């Protein structure tokens, strides 16, 4: 799933797990960084290196990043019970992944698929020590864009909807 979801296109190695620099983060500061207004975001190291990658995060923290867009380094290792900030155990002031990370699309994948990705990142990769420069800009300046009106509901409405055959 990591290959079919193009993680390597941003995080390194393209679609080839045998490639040098597979998922160890942005290396080319010209073509791999994302400019959003005056700010720059950079794809991080996804290998399980504790110092520079995902090694200090649990599979659940990675799952929560993929499902809810929450930065794992700032989200506790808990099962999220709401999608509304401040309700259930969803953080009152959530810290989201940068806009280029397509978690809004991935959040509708099954739990099994998301946990499979998390397990691969934690247990299927060799750790690579590669520090990616932090992204520029104030944290979460894009958080206002993550509203139901803009990214759609979670979970998605059941089939069939009014736009699908058999829908009302």
C-alpha positions in Angstrom: 0.0 0.0 0.0 2.9 2.3 0.6 3.9 1.9 -3.0 0.4 2.2 -4.5 -0.3 5.3 -2.4 2.9 7.0 -3.7 4.6 7.7 -0.3 8.0 7.5 -2.0 7.1 10.3 -4.5 7.5 12.8 -1.6 9.3 10.9 1.1 12.0 9.4 -1.2 12.6 6.5 -3.5 9.7 7.0 -5.9 7.7 3.8 -6.3 10.7 1.5 -5.7 11.3 0.0 -2.3 14.7 -1.1 -3.5 15.7 2.5 -4.4 18.3 4.4 -2.5 16.8 6.7 0.1 13.5 4.8 0.2 11.2 6.8 2.5 14.0 8.5 4.3 12.8 12.0 3.7 13.3 14.9 1.3 16.8 15.2 -0.1 16.3 17.5 -3.0 15.5 21.0 -1.7 14.5 22.2 -5.1 12.0 19.6 -6.4 10.8 17.9 -3.2 9.8 20.8 -1.0 6.3 22.3 -1.2 5.8 26.0 -1.2 2.5 27.1 0.4 2.2 30.8 0.2 5.3 32.2 1.8 6.1 29.0 3.7 7.9 25.8 2.7 7.0 22.3 3.9 9.3 19.3 3.6 8.6 15.6 3.5 10.0 13.9 6.7 11.9 10.7 7.1 9.4 7.8 7.5 11.9 5.1 8.4 11.9 3.8 12.0 15.0 5.7 13.0 14.4 7.0 16.6 16.3 10.2 16.2 15.3 11.4 12.7 12.3 9.2 11.6 9.2 7.6 13.0 11.0 5.3 15.5 9.7 7.0 18.6 6.1 6.8 17.5 3.7 3.9 18.1 1.7 2.3 15.3 -1.4 3.9 16.8 0.2 7.4 16.6 1.0 6.7 12.9 -2.5 5.4 12.4 -3.9 8.6 13.9 -1.8 10.6 11.6 -3.1 8.8 8.6 -6.8 8.7 9.7 -7.1 12.1 11.4 -4.1 14.1 10.1 -2.7 14.6 13.6 1.0 15.0 14.0 2.3 11.9 15.8 4.9 13.8 17.7 2.3 16.0 19.3 -0.6 13.4 19.8 -0.8 10.9 22.6 -0.9 7.2 22.0 -4.7 6.8 22.4 -7.6 5.6 20.3 -9.2 8.8 19.0 -13.0 8.7 19.7 -14.2 11.9 17.9 -13.3 14.0 14.9 -14.3 17.3 16.5 -11.6 19.3 18.3 -12.2 19.3 22.1 -14.8 16.5 22.0 -14.1 12.9 23.1 -10.3 12.7 23.2 -9.7 14.6 20.0 -7.2 17.3 20.9 -8.8 20.7 21.7 -6.1 22.4 19.7 -5.0 19.7 17.2 -1.6 19.9 15.4 -2.1 18.7 11.9 0.2 17.3 9.3 1.2 19.7 6.5 -1.2 20.3 3.6 0.7 18.2 1.0 0.2 15.0 3.2 -3.0 13.5 1.7 -4.5 12.2 4.9 -7.9 13.6 3.9 -8.1 10.9 1.2 -6.6 8.1 3.3 -8.9 8.6 6.3 -11.6 6.6 4.5 -9.3 3.6 4.2 -10.1 0.6 6.5 -8.5 0.3 9.9 -6.7 -2.8 8.6 -5.2 -0.9 5.7 -4.0 2.0 7.8 -2.6 -0.3 10.5 -0.8 -2.2 7.7 0.9 1.0 6.6 1.8 1.9 10.2 3.2 -1.6 10.8 5.3 -1.5 7.6 6.7 1.9 8.6 7.5 0.6 12.1 8.6 -2.9 11.4 9.2 -3.4 7.6 11.8 -0.7 7.0 15.4 -0.5 8.1 16.1 2.7 10.1 18.0 5.4 8.2 19.5 8.3 10.0 18.6 11.3 7.9 17.5 14.6 9.4 15.1 16.6 7.2 15.1 20.3 7.8 11.9 21.4 9.6 9.2 23.0 7.6 9.0 26.8 7.6 6.0 28.8 8.8 3.8 28.9 11.8 2.5 25.5 12.9 -1.0 24.8 11.7 -1.5 28.0 9.7 -3.6 25.7 7.4 -5.7 24.1 10.1 -8.7 26.3 9.2 -8.9 24.5 5.9 -9.7 21.2 7.6 -13.4 21.6 8.0 -16.1 19.2 7.1 -17.4 21.7 4.5 -14.0 21.7 2.8 -12.7 18.1 3.2 -16.0 16.2 3.5 -17.4 14.1 6.4 -15.8 11.2 8.1 -16.9 8.5 7.7 -18.3 9.1 4.2 -22.0 8.6 3.7 -23.1 5.1 3.1 -23.8 3.9 -0.5 -26.0 4.8 -2.2 -26.1 8.5 -1.9 -28.4 10.8 -3.8 -25.7 11.0 -6.5 -25.4 7.3 -7.0 -27.6 4.7 -8.7 -30.2 3.5 -6.2 -29.9 6.6 -4.1 -32.8 8.9 -3.1 
